[in-house]
């Protein structure tokens, strides 16, 4: 066995055991939004088209993930197992991408010396993170999208350009926006850089074929998005998914502090080290294009969220912030300050482990309890609510998938008509009743005269750094509307 492989094998074994243990621990939890993906995937598999609860709608921001789930399910696993397996494949792709990218950075000719621990450290600070832990096996596309972004940056910016690598980068840039729409931003910067690098390959060939390859690269990047836009316009009447509007909210004065708190909760050390890395980046030495892209990518995402007035969630940060942490570690150590490098890695890992212990583990435990409670509610709806009596609900995923009962979505994901009323509970209820709702799922009675027909309690389901909140409970009930 090569000596380099021997040195990383213990790390790989420990990491694999930790990941497998986390897979088992978190298996009872599937994110409600993941059930939305599963409902769309099941509709496709059953020949109903891109539909949710029988309604053709542009309610999914990750159509490629829907296709992946349907494809995995076609091989035999159940739907939830398909989501978990797809997540496992996405996690493997992300870890390998981070390893390869950081390994190539460790051998940059601009570095004063090769740093073999950089690849190990990059993988550890990426995987041992509360947001990565939460979304790793949630059924969502978050970790897979992280892997796509890392591999795309590696293929286009790292090392000497070759046609195979640029082709791989073009494929990733083309497919990426169908996995997470923010990857359009990465493509907007990386695609021109890819063609610029391809130009130098073309210059070295006398044949016109390289110019044809450059054109082919551009087509590969653009074609998936163009095809989806044509399909979405024809099928839904719009290329913008409903979620883009449904998950907006507030003014910049409201959204900017929330964005900063969400980013700081998951990546406090990385953001804290950013000024030190900036000093290093501005110190006059040339910075490799890969590092520049790793720094620019999270800035593009944050700027987009603010410009779009997006209510930022933890999984949005996970898409790009590991790239920033990798770049920061490279910048710190490239000056030869191995002590600061080791301290930075230790700080990132320590803070993440503490956060996972205090916040993520109890949060995940509560999520598993919540999933079981929603399963009981879905079973009640399936067995006791008349089929012609639609149920109004905000968290539509698990209830729709498990009950297969007609719903009225009051969150705007599948029915954008409710979006103007999201800030007014009474107006939203009237809209739901006007659209046929005869039952309502919520905590308190939605109006006088509503009869509670099912009730249970669920723990606090939000993500918080206040551990005491995880001991709170709240009502979950089904009401028959008057």
Helices and strands as residue ranges (DSSP letters): H 3-26, H 32-45, E 51-52, E 55-56, H 63-74, H 79-106, H 117-127, H 130-135, H 142-157, H 163-176, H 183-203, H 209-236, H 242-246, H 252-281, H 289-307, H 314-333, H 338-355, I 356-360, H 361-384, E 390-393, H 397-403, E 407-409, G 416-421, H 425-434, E 437-442, E 451-459, G 467-471, E 473-480
